[in-house]
Amino acid sequence: MRRPGPALRVALLGVTATLTGFALLAGWLGWHAYAYDKARDRATARVSGLIVEDGIGDEEDIRVRWTDRTGREHVQRFAIYDTDRYTKGRHFAVVHDPHQADPRGFPGDPEETAEEDDLLVPILLAGIVAAGLCSVWAWRGLRFRWAARRPGRPMTATVCRGRQARGAGQLSESVWLTLTEPGREDGPVVRQRVMWHPALDDHTGPVEVTAHHKAGTRGALVARLPDGTRLVPLGRLRRRPPRRVVLDTYATVRSSLRDSFTPVDATALSARFWWRPAAWMAGVGLVVGGLFGGFVVGGSAVAAVGMALCLATLLTALWSLSAPEP
């Protein structure tokens, strides 16, 4: 069975990470939303509490003192929508489960569903983001297929490496082709960003390629190398240099690795662990997201795990979309 190329491997990793992360996040938040709904259904005892503090946090939560049917006093924080109505000193209806020794209180007003919405709304937002990330890969694949079917014409390409002008806001370096008409190196130059492919390591100077592109448009250009490798384009064909990106002559680290470590197959080694940066991104997302959710967003285990899953998925997906070089 033929192994998928590097572009397809990165695409599959990005889509898999996106869908897996969304499924885990939706399952985690959905399970807690289901548990919250069931617990509220069992809260049949209704009491009147006193609001002792309002305007808590960015969401302007309230703190309520209430007493259950056994006479035990509770002070509990509630998330509410009607912040103008529920202010300090006013009464706030609380419902709880009379069969629990240490019951949890819920807002007596059925319209106050802020806490439940905090669990359900992120699932919807995450689904929209996941669909958007997957659609980017779908669009890249379709655009590659469409452009590759167009008639080809010979062009001279030079492989370049793109880096941010100020070294910020970039998950990985980009790979570009600068293309000119054959024999007209001083003529008009067009530029196309492409996904990295190991076949590029053999071309550090000008190379004759077959360019598949609709003449007169700025649509994507598919370049076919002399060995038949087709490079996946990213973005449109540019007739002007890209903004905030410096294009340097392409130079591969693998050549120096082969020269320095002859017994080691550097290409096979790097290809074997091409997913390592993605694992690093996921790990960073888990740690940073967990700390952010635990100490900034809510401070609960639900928020910590949810933010960890969200950030780990997002960083891995964005890394794959950046068309990284292993």
N, C-alpha and C positions, 0 to 999 in steps of 0.2 A: 504493500500500500504506500502511495506517495505521501511523504510528509508535507504538511502545509508550509508555505513560505513564511519568512519572518513577518511580513505585513499581516498575513492572516493569523499568525500566532498571537501577535499583539492585539489584534482586533478581538479574537476569541477570548483572550484574557480580560480585556476591558469589558466586554459584554458580560462574561461570566461573573466578574467581580461586581459589576453593577447590579445584575439580577440577584446574585446571592446576597449581597449586602442589603438590598431592598427587601428581600424575603425575610431575612433575619430581623431587620428593623420592624417590618410590619407585623411579624409574629410576636416579637417582644412587646411592642406597644399594644397590639391587638389583644394579646392575652391579658394584660393589665387592664385594658378598657373593659373587657368581658368580666373580669373579677370585680371591677368597680361597679359595673351595672348590676351584677348579681347581689353584691353587698348592699347596694342602695335599695334594691327590691325588698330585702329583708328588714330594712329600717322602717318599721311601722309605728314606733312610738314617737310622738311629737311633743317637743318642749319649747319654751321660749328662752332664748339666751340674750345676753347683754353684750353689745359691742364695746370692747375696752380699748381698741386701737384701730385706726383706719389709715389708709394711704401707705400701706407697707410695700416696699419694693417698687419696681417699675410698673407692675401691674396693679398697684394700689389695692392689695389684698386687705382683709380685715382680720382682727383677732377677737374671738368671741368666748365669753365665759358662760358655760351652761352646765346644768345639773341633770344627770340621768335619773331614772325612776327609783334607783336604789339610794339616791341621795349623794352620790359621788360627784364631785365637782370636776369639770374639765375646762381647760383653756386651749382652744384650737384655732388654727389659722385656716381661713377659707378664701378661695379664689372666687371672685364675683364679677359680674358685668355691670350691674347698676351701682356704681360707686357713689353717685349723688344721693341715692336713697338710703343706703346703708352707711351711716356715719357714726362716729363715736358717741356713745350714750343712748343710741336707739336699740330697739329690740330686734332680734334676728331669729327666725324660726329654725329649729334644728330637729332633724329626725335621726333616730338611731335604732339599732336592733336591741329590743328589750331582753333578749335571751343571752346576750353577751355580757361576761363579767366586766370587761373593760371595753365598752362599745366605742365605735368610731362614729362621729357625727357627720351628717350630710346636710346641705342646705335644704330647708323645708320648702322653699320656692322651686317648683319644677322647672322654671325658666332659667334658673341659675345653674348652667351646665358647663361652667368654665373649666373645671378640673377634668371632666370627661372629654371636653373638646381639646384640651391640651394633649390628650393621648391620641385622638382620632385625626385631628388636622395634620399633624406631622406625617401621618401615613399617606394622606392625600398629596401633600407637597412632595414627599419623597418619591411617590409614584410618578408625578409629573416630571421631576428631575431625572429619574431613571429612564423614563420614556424618551426624554430629550437627548440624553447621552447615547442611548442605543440608536436613536434615529440618525445621529451624526455618523455612526459607523455604517448604517444602512445607506445613507446618502453618499458616503465615500465609495462604497462598493458599487453602487449604481452608476455614479459618475465615472468611475474607472472603466466599467464595462462599456458605457456609451462612447467614451473618448477612444478606447482601444479599438473600436470597430470602425473608426473613421479612417480615410485613406492616409497613408503615411508619406512623409517626404524627408529627405536627408537633411540633417543639421549637425553642426559641430557643438558639442556640449562640454562644459568644464564643470567639474563637481566642486562645490564650495560648502563650507561649514558656516552656518549662521549663529551668531551670538548676540545677546542684547548689548546695546551700545554702552549701557552703564552697569551691566552685569546683574540686573535684578529682574524679577518677574518671569523667570524661565525655568521650567523643571528639567529641561535637557536641551542640548544644542540641536539645532535643526540642520537639515541637509537640503541644499539648493542646487539647481542646475542653471547655469547661464548659457543661453543658446544663441548661436549666430548662424547665418547662412554659410554653407561650405565655401571656403576660399575667401570669405569676406569677414575676417576677424575684426576689421575696423568698422563694420556695418552696424545696423541696429541690433541691440541686444535685448532679449526677453529673458525673464527669470521665472522658474517654476520650483516651488517647494515640493519635495518628495519624501516618502517614507524611506528610512534606511534599508539597504539591502547589502549583504556581504559581497555581492558582485562589484559594488562601488570601490571596494578596497584595491582593486586591480587597475583603477583609473584615476591617477592623480594629476593627469594632464588632459589636454583636449582629446576628445574621443568622438568618432563619428556615430551618430545615433539616428534612429528612424523616429520622427516626431509625428504622433497621431493627434491631430487637432483640427478643429473647424476653422478654416482661414477667415480672417476678418473679425473674429470674436475674441473675447477675453476668457473663454471657458478653459477648463483644465486641459493640460497637455500631458499625454502619456508618451514617455520616451522609452524606446526599445534599444537596449544595449546590443553590441555586436554578437554576444553569446545568446541572444534571444530573451534575456531578462527584461520584463516590463516593470517599470517603476510606478508605484502608486502615487498619484499627485495629491497634494494637500492645498486646497484653496485654488484661486484662479491664476491664470497666467498674467504675470506682471510685466509691463513695459517700462516701469520705473523702479528704481531700487526700493526695497521694502523699508518702511519707516522704522526707526529705532532698532534696526538689525544691521550688524556689520558682517559682511561676507568675506571670509578668509579662504585662501586656497586650501582645498581638502587635503588633510594628511591623516593617515591612519596610525594608531598606536600599535596595531597588531603586527605591522612590519617590524617594528623595533622589538617587540616581544619574541618574534620568531628568530631574530638575529641574536638576541641575548640568551634565550632559553631554547636551544635547538632541540633537546629531547622532548620538550613540551609542545603539544599541538595547541597553540594559543587560540586558533580559530575555533576548534572543537570545544576547548575549555570555556571560552566566552559564550558560545552558542548554547552550551549545556546549562549554564546558569544565567541565561538572559533575563529570567524572571526575578532575579535577586533584588534589583532596585524596586520592583513592584512590592515585594515582600517587606522591604524596608519602609516604603511609603505607608503600607497598611499598618505596620507596627507603630510608626510615628503617629498615625491617625488614631489608633486605639489609645495610646497613652495620652496624647494631648486632648483628644475628645473626651476621654474619661475624666481627666482632671478638670476640664472646662465645665462639663456637665455636673460633676460632683461638687465643685466649689463656686460656680457662677450661676448656672442655670438650674435653679430649684434645689440643688444640694441633696438630691435623693439618688438611690441606686437606679431607679427607673431612668432619670435624666442622665446619669453617668453612663450607663450602658447604651442608651439611645444615642447620645452624642458620640460615643466611641465608635459605634457601628456606622453612624452617618459620616463622620470625618474620615474614617479608614476607607470606606467605599468611595467617597468623593476624591480623595487624594490618589487612590489607585486608578480610578477611571480617568482623571485628568492626566496622570502620568502616561497612561496608554494612549490617550488622544494626542499627546505631544509628539508622537512618533519617535520614541526614544531609540538611541543606539546602544546596544548592549555592551 
